Amino acid sequence: MIFWYVVVGIIGATLLFMFLRAAFTRRPEVLKAGVEPYGVDKDEVARHLSEAVRIPTVTLVDNENGDGKYFIEYREFLEKTYPAVFSIARRTIVNKYSLIYFIEGTDKALLPAGILAHQDVVPADDEGWECPAFGGEIKDNCVYGRGSQDMKSQMIAALEALEILLKDGFKPKRSLYFLFGHDEERKGTEGAVKISEYLDKKGVKLEFVLDEGGTILDGKLLKINNKIALVGTSEKGYADFILEVDKDGGHSSAPSRRTAVGILSEAVYNVEINKLKPAWPKPTKEMIKALAPYVNNFFFKTALVNRDILSPLLKKAFTLIMPLTNTLVRTTLAPTQLSGASAPNVLPTKATANINCRLNPGDTTEKVKKHLEKVVGKGVKVILDEGSIEASPVSPTTSDAYKTLAKSISEAFDGYITAPFLFIAATDSKYYYKLTENVFRFTPFEKTEDDAKRVHALNERQDVDALARGVEFYIRLYKNL
Ligand SMILES: [Zn+2]
């Protein structure tokens, strides 16, 4: 009996502690900037983006033999469109098409900032499009076309902002690098990797780099009244694992008891039911810590504020709520491709499955390979394919660079909360950790769910008002550097 009193007492005390902790968690005042918009001519910036979209800078299949004429045309377009920027920018062309522009600041003691964007876009033909894929049409207050979101909008916004400021007599205090790769959509090995190597050889160090990444979320989803600007402080790693089964082939009219395809199918099933254990990567922990105080639902807030105490339960909840929350706490494994025999009546001598893996900080390809070897079963080889990349390091949110970024966000987007998070897609920015520990991924455009779905898909388009506000963001950023 006493035992049960003790148990109930401990549970009661813990609950009380958690409720009190939630009740007393102070809600930091949302940075209210009260800054008047600088004033951006939205029609002009829309026209510039439309012109940029019309140049079909589709990623080259091969840097050496590819015809890069559109990249040259695009470079000439940029330099013609922003004369104030490019009259003072020092240009270096890297590996034929990638671009480094250096703009010297007045205070040479400060480390330069790196503004990243990729010039290339994924392919598109006109089929299924409302407007031609490379037409740059402006319709319903949107610029239509491939690259209008990913990511010519961000490059145009970054350049437009500096052009406006320079024309008004602004002199940047901190030096700036514009770093424009040309093959982000093919992993960035010909572009961003070469740019970063070039700068590293020159001994360049950067205060921070800013690339595409997190967007602006409506806080309602999380019972938060404000909008939330998510800044990626880390990005997931990428790996393809090939499961391979080798067997004697032969005619399918007389199959042996176990076939390559049968064994492989079982292996794929085993991978799917034996998921990797969830864990809390630092960016996810920091995201919860940043957002929990603003949650209006008291029970939800209590759960998030007490993440450390409720860790196993909350982790489980994250894995179940939706695929996106699952990715924030777990390295994911997704079967994506299967291959067997070349004809329907042939037993394959080799059957393979591709397992696409996105690694969280804290997990490694080596660890995942061991996990796969354990679960796939007998007779199945696990091969790590070329081109894998580990999860990136995690950039600090305590740095001046992060604070400057958050300040600029709050000035351009009054009343929005800035929070760090784990970016689940890949960007060029991961190649810059040699030059700075402050690698941030943020796309300063508000977008509807519908518009977000158009990236890499049909009818990609960029809202013009959001574009102009993105220019405001870069104006604030340059002023705050
Ligand atoms: Zn992109």
Residues whose N, C-alpha, C, O or C-beta is under 5 A from the ligand:
A	BS01	ZN	D150 M151
